[in-house]
Amino acid sequence: MAILKNCDGTTRRDCLKLGLGGLVAGGFLGSLKARAVANEQRAKNREADACILIWLDGGPTHYETFDPKPLAPVEIRGQFEAIQTKVSGVHFSKHMKKMAAIADKLAVVRSIRHNQGNHGAGNHYMMTGAPPRIPVGCGAFVSFHPSLGSVVAKELGAPNGLPPYFSMPRMSRSGGPNFLGAKFAPFVVSDDPNRKTFRVRDVALPSGLDGGDFSVRKDIRSSIDKMLRMNDEVAGDPAMAFDEFYDQGFELISSKQAQAAFDIGKEDGATRTAFGRNPFGQRALLARRLVQAGVPFVTLYEGGWDHHVEIFGALDKRLPSFESSIAALINDLEVNGMLERTMVVVLGEFGRTPTINARGGRDHWSNAMSVVFAGGGTSGGQVIGATDKQGYSAVENVLSPENFVSTIYKKLGIDPGKLLRSPDGRPVHLVSDANPIKELMA
């Protein structure tokens, strides 16, 4: 067989040897080593390994939850009295009894405000740390920047067989990956884990297939699929995104770890009852199981907090069981030795108006809101910032959505000042103001 040489007399075999040597010496292995060092450094710097973000879509009232104003006129303070929490001098609204009992584990931020007073814009700002670039409609689902969950998915990853970012029972308005790509979109668990028939899509083999059959079909697909892929991230090749979805589906179906994480029936009855035998309570328990399995980001999406009408009757029905489930999650994480490394965050896109309207409700209000943190290295028993005496606006230690988002990134070991690259090569700051809330950092 003829040995092919180039004009310098070097053979193809010599080139292959040289290439392999280069990979071993400083290319591929060097890259792997650099990545390992970066991951090790990030692990040292982070205070938390995971975040469970409880998103109250619609904008929950701060008056009737974590920032009551008992001395304000009745048309502002509303119908609910304030109650003393476990922390001296700190009061919550009357239905927050279980949360009040664990206030020593909570950090309540009362001074975040912004200027995006509709759902589409406010959701985007709080979920990404970036205000919308253009005016958007109140009900809009917009994405101009990667969401918290998608960035965490890209930066931290997850154990084999499980996606790094979950959202239940749906994705929030601006909870997607934007230019990071479909690989970092949330895996949505839409089914109700409170049902006896609970089943997660894509985690069970289709009927009529066993594991061997499915593996064979995957091999056949690989052998006949000769489509050229563009592997460079900036190319945004849709075929690559399809491959990633397909591989993720195969990993989920074939992963014993994924099967175990979703088997909520393994929890004892007392634990399930403590979380609440309702859809939200059981999703909170499932979130704990996912974090326990190594998933770094879970969003629990709860709609229905846009109380323009009859707010007090609605909250009388909803708040007791809801806040009880959140308290149960925090307590359960502590009992299982997970709270120190798992951050729980509760918020919506904004607060509600000081004055009760003619229909007995409160309207959108972005000048004031309450955000609750627990775990993940957060010192409990503290209130950060304050609104004025009537709750109109944050006035003490005023903070921004950028500060909020930077706090979550920093706690998870992600540099909020990191510079990203969009598919067209444009530099994009992960967060424009990369200063976290210092009181929340260890």
PAMAR-907916 format. One record per residue (C-alpha): residue in one letter; x, y, z. Coordinates in pm, whole numbers, plus 32768, in hexadecimal, padded with zeros to 4 digits. Layout:
N
AXYZ
...
END
This chain:
442
M800080008000
A808681557F9F
I80EC823780BB
L806C83958075
K815784B380C9
N8133862A80B6
C8235870A8011
D830387138154
G831C85988154
T8232856C827E
T81458442826D
R7FD4844882C9
R8023834E83DD
D81278440846A
C802185538468
L7F2984788523
K803384208624
L808C858D8648
G7F1E85EB866C
L7EE384E48777
G801C8553882B
G7FA286B98823
L7E54865488B2
V7EF5859289CB
A800086958A11
G7F3687D28A20
G7DFE87CF894B
F7CDA86F389AC
L7D69867A8AF7
G7DDE87D78B49
S7C8188578B09
L7BEC874C8BE8
K7CE3879F8CFA
A7C9689128CE2
R7B2288CA8CF7
A7B5587E78E24
V7C2088F68ED3
A7B1189F98E88
N7A0189148F0D
E7ACA88CC9046
Q7AFE8A409083
R798D8A85904C
A793289749147
K7A158A199248
N797C8B6F920F
R780E8B13921A
E77308B14934A
A761A8A4192B3
D7603891791CB
A749A89489161
C737B8A3F9155
I720689FE9173
L715C8B3890F0
I6FEB8B599148
W6F578C47904B
L6E0A8CEC90A6
D6D938D5E8F51
G6CB38E908F4A
G6D668F53905A
P6D1D8EF091C2
T6CB88FFA92BC
H6DC4906093B2
Y6CC290ED94A7
E6C108FA394E0
T6D4D8ED194F0
F6EA08F4B956D
D6E8190C69592
P6D3D911E964A
K6CF6928696AC
P6C1B926E97E5
L6C3493E49834
A6BC9945796D9
P6A6394C59693
V697093A59659
E695493F194E5
I6ACA93A694CF
R6B0B92A095DD
G69DE91D09571
Q691C90CA9635
F6A378FEE96B6
E6AE3903497FE
A6C5890079831
I6CE98EEC9902
Q6E318ED599C0
T6F338DE9992A
K703B8D2099E1
V71268E4899AD
S70E98F649A9F
G705C909A99FA
V70188FF298AC
H6EAC8FC89843
F6E038F0C9728
S6C978F1296BE
K6B9F8E349777
H6B978D0D9685
M6D118CDF9687
K6D0F8C1C97CE
K6DF68AFC976C
M6EEE8BE896C7
A6EE38CCA97FA
A6F408B9D98D0
I707F8B669805
A70D88CD497CF
D72288C8E9870
K72798BC39735
L72028CD49645
A72948E1195B1
V71838EF99534
V71EA90029439
R70F191229443
S71A69222936E
I71B991A29208
R710B92889113
H710992C78F9C
N704993828E8E
Q6FA992628DCD
G6E41925D8E4A
N6DA591638D59
H6DB98FEA8D5F
G6E838FB68C22
A6F8E90B78C74
G6F9A90798DEB
N6FB68F038DBD
H70D58F2C8CC9
Y7191901C8DAC
M71798F468EE6
M71B38DFB8E34
T72E58E6D8D6D
G73708FA38E18
A734F90608CCF
P7238915A8C84
P718791298B36
R723191E08A19
I70E8925C898C
P6F8E929C8A1F
V6ECC91588A41
G6D5E910C8A7B
C6CDD90B28BD2
G6C918F4B8B78
A6DC18F1C8A9A
F6EA88DF08AA8
V6FF58E898A48
S71628E268A4F
F727D8F1C8A13
H73758E788B01
P73B88D1C8B92
S72F48CC88CCE
L73888C718E20
G733C8B008DF3
S73D18AEA8C97
V75138B958CFF
V75358AAE8E2B
A74F389838D47
K760A89EE8C5E
E77048A448D6E
L76C989288E65
G7632880A8D9E
A759986DC8E4E
P75DC856B8E8B
N75BD84838D62
G7458842A8D12
L73B985618DA9
P738C86B98D0A
P742987D38DD3
Y72F688B68DCB
F719088568E1C
S705289258E21
M6F0788AA8EAE
P6DF288A58E3B
R6E5389938D21
M6F618A858CB8
S6F458BEC8D2E
R6F178D008C2F
S708B8D518C16
G711D8C0F8C9C
G71C38BA08B58
P732B8B928ADB
N73208CA289D0
F746C8C92890D
L75008B8189ED
G743B8A86891F
A732A89858949
K740D889C8A0C
F73EA89838B37
A727189AB8B2D
P71BA89218C5D
F713987BE8C68
V6FC987F68CB5
V6F1187038D97
S6DA687598D54
D6CFF86308DFE
D6C78864B8F5F
P6D4C85819058
N6C2485819147
R6B6A84929061
K6B8B831C9088
T6BBB83088F0E
F6CE183FD8F14
R6DD083B38DF7
V6EE4848C8D69
R6EF1849D8BF1
D7031841C8B50
V7099835C8C88
A6FEA82198C2D
L702281468AF6
P6F0E815A89F1
S6E2480318A01
G6E9E7F07893A
L70107F55896A
D71067EC88A62
G725F7F598AAF
G730F7E7F89AF
D721F7EDC8899
F7248804C88E5
S73C5803A88E4
V73BE7F878793
R72DD80938702
K73C781A18783
D74EF80EF86DE
I743180CD8595
R73D9823E859B
S7546829885D1
S75BB81B884B6
I74CD824183AF
D74D983AC8419
K75F484428348
M758B85AF8364
L76B186978393
R76A7875184DE
M773C88A58529
N77C388788687
D782789E086C4
E77348A7987C1
V77148BBB86FF
A768E8AFE85D1
G75488AB08684
D751A897585B3
P73B188F685E9
A74258794859C
M750C87A886C9
A73EA881987A4
F731B86F28728
D743886048775
E7455869288D4
F72E186628915
Y72F684FE888F
D742584AA8965
Q738385458A98
G724D84728A5E
F731C83358A3D
E73E183868B79
L72A183C68C3C
I720182838BCE
S733881B28C0F
S739F825A8D56
K735181A48E9B
Q73AA82E68F50
A729983A38E94
Q719C82908ED5
A71EB829A9049
A71DA84159062
F707B841C8FD2
D6FFA82FD90A7
I6F4E83DC91A4
G6E8D82AF9222
K6FC8824492DA
E6F91836193D2
D6EE082FB9511
G6D7B836E954B
A6DD5845C9667
T6ECB8519958D
R6DD485389470
T6CC785B4955D
A6DB586B495F7
F6DF58747949E
G6C8087529458
R6BAE865F9392
N6B7A8758927A
P6C2B879A912E
F6D1488AA91B0
G6D7387EF92EB
Q6DCE86B4922D
R6E8F87799127
A6F5888149242
L6FA686B592BF
L700586499160
A70EB87799147
R719E87019281
R71C885A791E7
L7259863E90A7
V735087159168
Q73A985E49237
A73FC853290F0
G74E6864E9088
V740A87398FBA
P7489889F8FF1
F7354896B8F94
V71DF892B8FBD
T70CC8A2A8F83
L6F7A89F49027
Y6E8D8ACB8F5C
E6D4C8B2F900E
G6C5D8C138F55
G6B2E8CCC8FD7
W6BC98DE490A7
D6B3E8F048FD8
H6A358F6E90D3
H6987909A9039
V683C902690CD
E67D98FAC922C
I693A8F6C92A0
F68E58F1A940A
G67EE8E0493C2
A68DD8D6A92C6
L6A018D7193B9
D692C8CE894D6
K69048BAE9403
R6A5C8B94936A
L6B658C119459
P6B458B1F9580
S6B9389E194BF
F6C878A8E93D5
E6D678B2894DE
S6D5589E395A3
S6DE98927947B
I6F098A1E945A
A6F558A0295CE
A6F48888695B0
L704388909491
I71388963955A
N71118889968F
D7137874A95C5
L727487C79520
E730188119678
V72A286BA9703
N7346861495D8
G748686DF9602
M744C879694B8
L73E488F5951E
E7544897A954A
R7591892C93DC
T743689639345
M73AC8ABF930E
V72328AF29317
V71B38C389281
V704A8CB7927C
L6FDF8DDE91A3
G6F0E8E649085
E6F3D8F788F87
F6ECF9097906C
G6DF490F19197
R6C98918B91AA
T6C1192ED91CB
P6BF693909320
T6A8C93FA92F0
I697E92F192D5
N68B5932D9199
A673A93459171
R672391D09126
G67CB916B9269
G6918911791C6
R6A7491A4919E
D6B1191FA904E
H6C7491DD8FC3
W6D8492939085
S6EF892749038
N6F7293759134
A6F619276924D
M6F6890FC9273
S6FE18FED935F
V70D78EDA9304
V71218DBE93F6
F72678CF89409
A72B58BC594D8
G73DE8ADA94DC
G75098AD393F6
G75EA8B7B94F2
T74EF8C929539
S74E58D16969C
G73808CFD971A
G72C18DDC9806
Q73008F1A9743
V7239901E9685
I72F990D79575
G728B92329515
A713892CE9555
T7010937494B1
D6F7E94B7953A
K6E7C94B39651
Q6D5F947B9560
G6E10938B9473
Y6E1094709344
S6F7D944792EA
A70C893AF934D
V718394C39403
E7296941D94CE
N73B6935B942E
V730A936C92DB
L7361924591FA
S732791E29091
P72CE90A68FD2
E743A90A28F63
N74AA908B90CE
F73B08F72910B
V741F8EA48FDD
S758F8EE29029
T75568E579187
I74D28D0D9101
Y75EE8CEB9008
K76F78D439109
K76708C4B9206
L767C8B3A90FE
G77E68B9090A8
I77948C3B8F5E
D78378D898F14
P77188E818ED8
G780D8F658E24
K785C8E5B8D22
L785B8EC58BB5
L778B8DE68AD1
R778C8DD88956
S764C8DD8888C
P76398D05874B
D76988E36867D
G77CE8E6C8754
R77418F918816
P77CC8FAF897A
V76B88F9E8A81
H76E78FD88BF4
L76458EC68CC1
V75D38FD88DB2
S761391498D76
D763091978EEB
A76E490668F74
N76D090C890E4
P761D8FC591BB
I7555901E92F3
K766F901D93F1
E75928FC6951B
L75378E7D9472
M769C8E129433
A77548D429534
END
